[in-house]
């Protein structure tokens, strides 16, 4: 007959105790995931409207997030209508971010409904209202990503929301945010070269009034053929008023936008020529949409730097394109 020492049975008992504890821990983890709906090993699914929000958050979120932006290159958010697929994407998201301030005007009801069941934030509406621009009808200007300081504040609010959703990743998000914000500050420094443009030529003429914050930050006068939104028509008087400004200030170049039909700007160029003012097409700017994913212009930093360089070259005396 085989007999076992007390020491042996003690070891067996100890092993059983550890095994039971491990099972209990696993059970508790499973229950916690069931109760919170979260799997800590799963990437956080982030859905944004515009890529100006999504791309920076993909950098800050790193390998802890999976980011999808509904509106790609050349898409106008003012006119955007959500598809059935968009609705499904939003419903499957863990966290949703949009600009707000009436930019995504046709999606407000959708966000209000989704907010009842998940984390949704309009990052533009976290900005101090005294810092926002308004048009002559007191409508708020939603294009806040062109003020680097305001956009940093808006992204900061988005990161706080991510930390709240996933506190276990808070320090990781904070570390990446600090590094990204350092790049934003460098971008501000790079943009200072715009002040080298002679003041009388520091006039930015574009298809619609998307560059108000850009103009305020970089001390430029901004003229948009269309108002803050693109949902209205451009009239003959709008074109003529723009031509009058160009003639008065001898503006050397005007710009088209990647998400706006260029026909109105071409009409301005032709009208100015008829009045004896030679004016060139200074190039294409990114306003409501960024460039293609995978390109430099498909990043917020690259898009903004492209605009700086294009404006600088055209207004300081050069030209990016032929007439």
QUIQUI-V595484 format. One record per helix or strand of 2 or more residues. SS is the DSSP state (@ for helix, = for strand). FROM is the first residue (numbers start at 1). TO is the last residue. If there is no record, write none. Layout:
SS | FROM | TO
SS | FROM | TO
This chain:
@ | 6 | 36
= | 44 | 50
@ | 51 | 64
= | 65 | 71
@ | 84 | 91
= | 95 | 98
@ | 105 | 114
= | 119 | 122
@ | 123 | 126
@ | 129 | 131
@ | 144 | 146
@ | 148 | 165
@ | 167 | 196
@ | 199 | 201
= | 203 | 208
@ | 212 | 218
= | 221 | 226
@ | 236 | 249
= | 253 | 257
@ | 263 | 274
= | 280 | 285
@ | 296 | 298
@ | 300 | 316
